[in-house]
């Protein structure tokens, strides 16, 4: 499998996993906020809990906003290293996606029943698990590259200073 094909496959899998995680954590955040009882004294809510159906309705919208934000910030490039900068960029993407999601909910759904705490929890959990997902994808990529999948092979003929510079440059970009 060529390197480009591997990158496209890993990017598609990352988008798919991101979409699943984002939708899942909206539901997890709803459960944490309204069903678990863990946040009962922390967040004040008057009246009955909003119906879970409302949150199922916003999952597609939130997912699209997240994916577009992640793409816009370049977080779908399959990198060799997941760094602290990746985590900070995910946090930035989360804040942007949260603002757009809350705005879209306000203008599209015209309901006050959506809990801001649920959205903040969902976005916070998503940042953590999207970072962990990227670490897992990175490790998966390295593991399959050990078997020669997605690895480009080259041959350098000759051994002069220019060839040595080329070899060093290739080794630096490899990992």
C-alpha positions as CSV (number, residue, x, y, z in Angstrom):
1,X,0.0,0.0,0.0
2,X,1.5,3.3,-1.0
3,X,2.2,6.0,1.6
4,X,-0.4,8.3,0.1
5,X,-3.1,5.6,0.3
6,X,-2.3,4.9,3.9
7,X,-2.6,8.6,4.8
8,X,-6.0,8.8,3.0
9,X,-7.2,5.7,4.8
10,X,-6.0,6.9,8.2
11,X,-7.5,10.3,7.6
12,X,-10.9,8.7,6.7
13,X,-10.7,6.5,9.8
14,X,-9.9,9.5,12.0
15,X,-12.9,11.4,10.7
16,X,-15.1,8.4,11.3
17,X,-13.8,7.9,14.8
18,X,-14.0,11.6,15.6
19,X,-17.7,11.6,14.5
20,X,-18.5,8.6,16.7
21,X,-16.7,10.1,19.7
22,X,-18.3,13.5,19.4
23,X,-21.8,12.0,19.2
24,X,-21.1,9.6,22.0
25,X,-19.8,12.3,24.4
26,X,-22.8,14.4,23.9
27,X,-24.8,11.5,25.3
28,X,-22.2,10.8,28.0
29,X,-22.3,14.5,29.0
30,X,-26.1,14.3,29.2
31,X,-25.9,11.3,31.4
32,X,-23.3,12.9,33.7
33,X,-25.3,16.1,34.0
34,X,-28.8,14.8,34.4
35,X,-28.7,11.1,35.2
36,X,-25.6,10.3,37.2
37,X,-26.2,12.6,40.1
38,X,-22.5,13.6,40.2
39,X,-23.1,17.2,39.2
40,X,-26.3,17.7,41.1
41,X,-24.8,20.3,43.6
42,X,-22.5,21.8,41.1
43,X,-24.8,22.9,38.3
44,X,-28.2,24.4,39.1
45,X,-31.1,23.3,36.9
46,X,-34.7,24.3,37.5
47,X,-37.4,21.9,36.5
48,X,-37.3,18.6,34.8
49,X,-34.4,17.4,32.7
50,X,-34.7,18.2,29.0
51,X,-35.7,15.2,26.9
52,X,-32.7,13.1,25.6
53,X,-34.3,13.3,22.1
54,X,-33.3,17.0,22.0
55,X,-29.7,16.0,22.3
56,X,-30.0,13.2,19.6
57,X,-31.2,16.0,17.3
58,X,-28.1,18.1,17.7
59,X,-25.6,15.3,17.3
60,X,-25.4,15.6,13.5
61,X,-25.1,19.4,13.6
62,X,-22.4,19.3,16.3
63,X,-20.5,16.6,14.5
64,X,-20.4,18.6,11.3
65,X,-19.3,21.7,13.1
66,X,-16.5,19.7,14.8
67,X,-15.3,18.0,11.7
68,X,-15.2,21.3,9.7
69,X,-13.4,23.0,12.6
70,X,-10.9,20.2,12.9
71,X,-10.3,20.2,9.1
72,X,-10.0,24.0,9.1
73,X,-7.3,23.9,11.8
74,X,-5.4,21.2,9.9
75,X,-6.0,18.5,12.5
76,X,-6.7,15.8,9.9
77,X,-3.1,15.7,8.7
78,X,-1.7,12.3,9.7
79,X,1.3,13.2,11.7
80,X,4.2,11.1,12.8
81,X,4.1,12.6,16.2
82,X,1.2,13.7,18.4
83,X,2.5,16.5,20.6
84,X,1.4,19.0,23.2
85,X,0.7,21.4,20.2
86,X,-1.8,18.9,18.9
87,X,-3.6,18.9,22.2
88,X,-3.6,22.7,22.3
89,X,-5.0,22.8,18.7
90,X,-7.7,20.3,19.8
91,X,-8.6,22.6,22.7
92,X,-8.7,25.6,20.3
93,X,-10.9,23.6,17.9
94,X,-13.2,22.6,20.8
95,X,-13.7,26.3,21.8
96,X,-14.5,27.3,18.3
97,X,-16.8,24.3,17.8
98,X,-18.5,25.1,21.1
99,X,-19.2,28.7,20.2
100,X,-20.6,27.7,16.8
101,X,-22.6,24.8,18.2
102,X,-24.2,27.0,20.9
103,X,-25.0,29.7,18.3
104,X,-26.4,27.2,15.9
105,X,-28.6,25.6,18.6
106,X,-29.9,29.1,19.5
107,X,-30.7,30.1,16.0
108,X,-31.9,26.8,14.5
109,X,-33.7,25.1,17.3
110,X,-35.0,28.0,19.3
111,X,-35.1,26.1,22.5
112,X,-33.8,27.0,25.9
113,X,-33.9,23.5,27.2
114,X,-30.4,22.7,26.0
115,X,-28.0,22.7,28.9
116,X,-24.8,24.7,28.4
117,X,-23.2,22.3,31.0
118,X,-23.9,19.3,28.8
119,X,-22.3,21.1,25.8
120,X,-19.2,22.2,27.8
121,X,-18.8,18.7,29.3
122,X,-19.2,17.1,25.9
123,X,-16.6,19.3,24.3
124,X,-14.2,18.9,27.2
125,X,-14.5,15.1,27.1
126,X,-14.2,15.2,23.3
127,X,-10.8,17.0,23.5
128,X,-9.4,14.4,25.8
129,X,-10.6,11.5,23.8
130,X,-9.8,13.0,20.4
131,X,-6.2,13.5,21.6
132,X,-6.1,9.8,22.8
133,X,-7.5,8.7,19.5
134,X,-4.8,10.5,17.6
135,X,-2.2,8.8,19.8
136,X,-3.8,5.5,19.0
137,X,-3.8,6.2,15.2
138,X,-0.2,7.3,15.4
139,X,0.8,4.1,17.1
140,X,-1.2,2.0,14.7
141,X,0.5,3.8,11.8
142,X,3.9,3.1,13.2
143,X,3.0,-0.6,13.9
144,X,1.9,-1.2,10.3
145,X,4.8,0.6,8.9
146,X,7.1,-1.9,10.7
147,X,5.6,-4.5,8.3
148,X,6.4,-2.3,5.3
149,X,2.8,-1.0,4.8
150,X,2.7,2.6,3.7
151,X,6.5,2.9,3.6
152,X,8.2,4.5,0.6
153,X,11.5,2.9,-0.3
154,X,14.3,4.8,-2.0
155,X,17.8,4.0,-3.0
156,X,20.6,6.6,-2.9
157,X,23.4,5.7,-5.3
158,X,26.8,7.1,-4.4
159,X,28.4,8.3,-1.2
160,X,29.5,11.9,-1.4
161,X,28.6,14.8,0.8
162,X,25.4,15.6,-1.2
163,X,24.2,12.0,-0.8
164,X,25.0,12.1,2.9
165,X,22.9,15.3,3.3
166,X,20.1,13.7,1.4
167,X,20.2,10.6,3.6
168,X,20.1,12.7,6.8
169,X,17.2,14.8,5.5
170,X,15.2,11.6,4.7
171,X,16.0,10.0,8.1
172,X,14.8,13.2,9.9
173,X,11.5,13.2,8.1
174,X,10.9,9.5,8.6
175,X,10.2,9.6,12.3
